[in-house]
Amino acid sequence: MRRAVIAGMGMMAVLGGFGLMSCAKSEDQTRGDSAAAGSPDEPRNRTGQTPLLVAVWENDIETARALIAAGADVNAKDDIHDSPYLVAGAQGRTEILELILGSGRADLKSTNRYGGTALIPAAEKGHPEAVRLLLAAGVDADHVNRLGWTALMETVVLSDGGPIHVEILETLLEAGANPNIPDRNGVTALTHARRQGFSDMVRLLERHGAR
């Protein structure tokens, strides 16, 4: 009972910012409500965020659950090209990410303002469970963003070479990520790892045929 009350308060807090207090109904009632659905008139705030995107940023799982069940657009992008799906992956909001992937509506090829899939920032920011979920869903492990980097490259170049990123690197390699896709300057992940003294990463990369 207490959990339901708290969840309801969270829903009202998110929807209240959009002038949508009337949308804070039960899940069954909300299911037919176009204000929460992924229709063209889905409400947005001043930065183009939908209620679901706000819920993802706030990691409000119960509100996100209700909105996703109601048909909210999981791919709707705001003014800086963030979407509920992309943010859930990038920020490691794994419970919400599972809900979004489970809906079957996520555009796995969707990219952020840097031209990267959800997998790339999930790897760079150190979210191993999000990385596993995205790979299992079928996100391209070798997608190259506009900076010229793959998820594997960012795992090496933009990390401290610590245990979390070593785990992510191993997950990517075991999923079949190509370790030999170079950056724009022709430098490979193995070379970067050697230059930065990331010995654990070097061993992993060499074991998987990196050059």
Buried (B, 14 or more C-beta within 10 A) or exposed (E): EEEEEEBBEBBBBBBEBBEBEEBBBEBEEBBEBBBBBBEEEBBBBEEBBBBBBBBBBBBBBBBBBBBBBBBBBBBBBBEEBBBBBBBBBBBBBBBBBBBBBEBEBBEBEBBBEEBBBBBBBBBBBBBBBBBBBBBEBEBBBBBBBEBEBBBBBBBBBBBEBEEBBBBBBBBBBEBEBBBEBBBEEEEBBBBBBBEBEBEBBBEBBBEBEBE
